[in-house]
């Protein structure tokens, strides 16, 4: 990437940690465009071998068609002109990073903004790959009290892994993000606590803008105005609160939403991490059920194994015939 090209920014974190709210705040900035979750990036990248040598124009044309019609994703939510995307891919550099980046640049350009980003909570598993594609990328990890995140996840109709799976997901997300933080330079990774963001939004957003090298803008304090860009189903159901003014109404709700057994489990398996993140974890008399602890260990081990396997595959895909990095 050219030194003058604005750095892409990725928002990561455990699901139900406030990543949509943070994305709306960033998208309220006059220079930053981050679309609703589209989930096309990884599926298209993992089809890389099927596109062949991208120095061949016909192969870039096939990749362009795959980008504008990716199966099983929400690409349509971008609302971009497919013809403009295909033209940018075919005429652009012959790498996967450049081709995929063309989609986001087209989206940003349609809004008159020079800088793009993307948000998918589970990108915490894919930081290394995203750095291969965009070596200058910046990552913002939004972390929320694991008890609140678990309580929120278990309320979602689309969540099928129960309290144990939610606790394992939070632990895995925090571990992956912290591992990425240790590997990345200081100017590439920033961690923000959800609780700080909603109780002192101006201070946290000023800190975020300083990290991104952007000027803070007052519009970032009114993300509910940007929420109208969300797809209707997301806006009116599980992200309905993004249409309200920023506040701390969702902080500490786990007290009424987790049973004593669930709370004991989360605090036992995540307590040390919660403490390191600055959350208070009181000493409780209740201990988690051995069966729940065994299930948690099994689920977390499975998540870690899957992440390692996919990461190894992505590394292989990234450099079979040269770098995939964005050269724009």
C-alpha positions in Angstrom: 0.0 0.0 0.0 1.1 3.5 -0.7 2.3 5.5 2.4 -0.4 8.1 1.5 -3.2 5.6 1.3 -5.5 5.9 4.4 -5.1 2.8 6.6 -8.0 0.4 6.8 -9.5 -0.1 10.3 -11.1 -3.3 11.6 -13.4 -3.5 14.6 -13.1 -6.8 16.5 -14.5 -8.3 19.7 -16.7 -11.0 21.1 -20.2 -10.9 19.7 -22.6 -8.7 21.7 -19.8 -6.5 23.0 -20.9 -3.3 21.4 -19.0 -3.6 18.1 -22.0 -2.3 16.2 -22.2 0.8 18.3 -18.5 1.5 17.9 -18.8 0.9 14.1 -21.7 3.4 13.9 -19.6 6.0 15.9 -16.7 5.5 13.4 -19.0 5.7 10.4 -20.4 9.0 11.7 -16.9 10.5 11.0 -16.7 12.5 7.8 -13.6 10.5 6.6 -14.5 6.9 7.6 -16.9 4.5 6.0 -17.5 1.1 7.6 -20.4 -0.9 6.2 -22.8 -3.2 8.1 -21.5 -6.8 8.3 -21.4 -8.4 4.9 -19.3 -11.5 5.6 -17.9 -11.9 2.1 -14.2 -11.2 2.8 -13.2 -14.6 4.2 -15.4 -16.8 1.9 -14.0 -15.0 -1.2 -10.4 -15.1 0.0 -10.6 -18.8 0.7 -11.6 -19.4 -2.9 -8.3 -17.9 -4.0 -7.0 -21.1 -5.8 -10.1 -21.2 -8.0 -9.2 -17.8 -9.6 -5.7 -18.8 -10.8 -3.0 -16.2 -11.6 -4.5 -12.8 -11.1 -2.0 -11.3 -13.5 -4.4 -12.7 -16.2 -7.2 -10.2 -16.9 -9.7 -13.0 -17.4 -9.0 -14.4 -13.9 -9.4 -10.9 -12.3 -12.7 -10.7 -14.2 -13.9 -14.0 -12.7 -12.8 -12.8 -9.2 -14.7 -9.6 -9.8 -17.9 -11.5 -10.6 -17.4 -13.6 -7.4 -17.0 -10.5 -5.3 -20.2 -8.9 -6.4 -22.2 -12.1 -6.1 -20.7 -14.0 -3.2 -23.0 -16.9 -2.1 -24.1 -17.1 1.5 -23.0 -13.5 2.5 -24.7 -10.1 3.0 -22.8 -8.3 0.3 -26.0 -6.7 -0.9 -26.1 -4.6 2.2 -23.3 -2.6 0.9 -25.5 -1.0 -1.7 -22.6 -0.5 -4.1 -22.7 -0.4 -7.9 -21.6 -3.9 -9.1 -20.3 -2.5 -12.3 -18.1 0.0 -10.5 -16.7 -2.8 -8.3 -15.9 -5.1 -11.2 -14.2 -2.3 -13.1 -12.0 -1.4 -10.1 -11.0 -5.1 -9.6 -10.2 -5.7 -13.3 -8.2 -2.5 -13.6 -6.5 -2.8 -10.3 -3.4 -4.6 -9.1 -3.3 -8.4 -9.4 -3.7 -9.4 -5.7 -6.5 -10.6 -3.5 -6.0 -7.7 -1.1 -6.3 -5.2 -3.8 -9.4 -6.8 -5.3 -11.2 -7.2 -2.0 -10.1 -3.7 -1.0 -11.7 -2.4 -4.2 -15.1 -3.3 -2.8 -14.6 -1.3 0.4 -13.0 1.6 -1.5 -16.0 1.8 -3.8 -18.3 1.8 -0.8 -16.4 4.6 0.8 -16.2 6.6 -2.4 -19.9 6.4 -2.8 -20.2 8.2 0.6 -17.5 10.7 -0.3 -15.1 9.4 2.3 -11.4 8.5 1.7 -11.0 5.8 4.4 -12.7 2.4 4.8 -13.0 -0.2 7.4 -14.8 -3.4 8.2 -16.5 -4.9 11.2 -17.1 -8.5 12.0 -16.7 -9.5 15.7 -15.1 -12.9 14.8 -12.2 -11.2 12.9 -10.4 -11.6 16.2 -9.5 -15.0 14.8 -8.2 -13.6 11.5 -5.9 -10.7 12.5 -2.8 -12.3 10.9 -4.7 -12.9 7.6 -6.0 -9.3 7.5 -2.5 -8.1 8.0 -1.4 -10.2 5.1 -4.0 -8.6 3.0 -3.6 -5.0 4.3 -0.2 -4.8 6.1 -0.9 -1.3 7.3 -4.3 -2.2 8.9 -5.3 -0.9 12.3 -7.4 -3.0 14.7 -9.8 -1.7 17.4 -10.7 -4.4 20.0 -13.8 -3.6 21.9 -14.1 -5.7 25.1 -17.1 -5.9 27.3 -17.6 -7.4 30.8 -17.8 -11.1 30.0 -20.8 -11.5 32.2 -22.8 -9.0 30.3 -21.6 -10.4 26.9 -22.7 -13.9 27.9 -26.0 -12.6 29.2 -26.6 -10.8 26.0 -25.6 -13.7 23.8 -27.9 -16.1 25.5 -30.9 -13.8 24.8 -30.3 -13.8 21.1 -32.6 -16.1 19.1 -29.8 -16.9 16.7 -27.5 -18.1 19.5 -27.4 -21.9 19.7 -24.5 -22.6 22.0 -26.0 -21.8 25.4 -24.2 -20.2 28.3 -21.2 -22.5 28.2 -20.6 -21.7 24.5 -21.1 -18.0 25.2 -18.5 -18.1 28.0 -16.0 -20.0 25.8 -16.5 -17.5 23.0 -15.8 -14.6 25.2 -12.6 -16.2 26.7 -11.5 -17.2 23.2 -12.1 -13.7 21.8 -10.1 -12.1 24.6 -7.3 -14.5 24.3 -7.0 -14.1 20.5 -7.2 -10.3 20.7 -4.5 -10.1 23.4 -2.3 -12.5 21.5 -2.6 -10.2 18.4 -1.9 -7.1 20.6 1.4 -8.7 21.7 2.5 -9.2 18.1 1.4 -5.9 16.6 3.1 -2.5 16.8 1.5 0.0 19.1 0.1 2.0 16.3 -1.8 -1.0 14.9 -3.9 -2.2 17.9 -6.1 -0.4 20.4 -8.3 -1.9 23.1 -11.4 -0.1 24.4 -13.7 -1.2 27.1 -17.4 -0.9 26.2 -18.2 0.4 29.7 -15.8 3.3 29.2 -17.1 4.0 25.7 -20.7 4.4 26.9 -19.9 6.3 30.2 -17.3 8.6 28.8 -17.8 8.6 25.0 -16.1 11.8 24.2 -12.9 10.9 26.0 -12.8 7.4 24.5 -13.5 8.6 21.0 -10.9 11.3 21.2 -8.4 8.5 22.3 -9.6 6.4 19.4 -9.2 9.2 16.9 -5.7 10.0 18.1 -4.9 6.3 17.5 -6.3 6.4 14.0 -4.6 9.7 13.2 -8.0 11.5 12.7 -9.5 14.6 14.2 -12.4 13.9 16.6 -15.8 15.0 15.3 -18.9 15.8 17.3 -21.0 13.7 15.0 -19.4 10.6 16.4 -21.3 11.2 19.7 -24.6 10.7 17.8 -24.3 7.2 16.3 -28.1 6.7 16.5 -28.3 8.9 13.4 -26.0 6.6 11.5 -28.0 3.5 12.7 -30.6 4.2 10.0 -28.0 2.7 7.5 -28.3 -0.7 9.2 -30.3 -3.3 7.4 -33.9 -3.1 8.7 -33.9 -6.6 10.3 -30.7 -5.8 12.3 -31.8 -2.2 13.1 -35.2 -3.3 14.5 -34.3 -6.5 16.4 -31.0 -7.3 18.0 -29.5 -3.8 17.3 -32.5 -1.8 18.2 -30.7 0.0 21.0 -28.3 1.6 18.6 -31.2 3.9 17.6 -31.0 5.5 21.1 -28.6 8.0 22.6 -25.4 6.6 24.0 -25.7 5.6 27.6 -24.8 3.0 30.3 -28.2 1.3 30.5 -26.8 -2.0 29.4 -23.9 -2.1 31.9 -24.2 -4.7 34.6 -27.5 -6.2 33.4 -26.1 -9.7 33.9 -27.1 -9.3 37.6 -30.7 -9.9 36.6 -30.1 -12.1 33.6 -27.7 -14.8 34.7 -28.7 -17.5 37.2 -26.4 -18.1 40.2 -25.0 -21.2 38.4 -24.3 -19.3 35.2 -22.7 -16.5 37.1 -20.5 -19.0 39.0 -19.4 -20.6 35.7 -18.5 -17.4 34.0 -16.6 -15.9 36.9 -14.7 -19.1 37.5 -13.6 -19.7 33.9 -13.1 -16.0 33.0 -12.3 -14.4 36.4 -8.6 -13.9 35.9 -9.2 -12.3 32.5 -12.0 -10.1 33.9 -9.6 -8.9 36.6 -6.8 -8.1 34.2 -9.3 -6.0 32.2 -10.2 -4.0 35.2 -13.6 -5.7 36.1 -14.5 -6.4 39.7 -14.9 -10.1 40.4 -16.1 -10.7 43.9 -15.3 -13.9 45.8 -18.4 -16.0 45.8 -19.4 -19.1 47.8 -21.0 -20.8 44.8 -18.7 -22.9 42.6 -19.5 -23.9 39.0 -20.8 -27.4 38.4 -18.1 -29.9 37.4 -20.2 -30.9 34.4 -20.4 -27.3 33.2 -16.6 -26.9 33.6 -16.0 -30.0 31.7 -18.2 -28.9 28.8 -16.6 -25.4 28.9 -13.1 -27.0 28.5 -14.3 -29.1 25.7 -16.0 -26.3 23.8 -13.0 -23.9 24.3 -10.5 -26.6 23.1 -12.6 -27.1 20.0 -12.7 -23.4 19.3 -8.9 -23.1 19.7 -8.3 -26.1 17.4 -10.6 -24.8 14.7 -8.9 -21.4 14.8 -5.4 -22.9 14.5 -6.5 -25.1 11.6 -8.1 -22.3 9.7 -5.2 -20.0 10.4 -2.7 -22.5 9.0 -4.9 -22.9 5.9 -5.1 -19.2 5.4 -1.3 -18.8 5.7 -0.9 -21.4 3.0 -3.5 -19.7 0.8 -1.9 -16.3 1.4 1.5 -17.1 -0.2 1.4 -19.9 -2.7 2.4 -17.7 -5.6 3.5 -14.4 -4.0 1.9 -11.9 -1.6 -1.8 -11.2 -1.5 -1.2 -7.8 0.0 -3.1 -4.8 -1.3 -0.9 -2.9 -3.6 -3.2 0.1 -4.3 
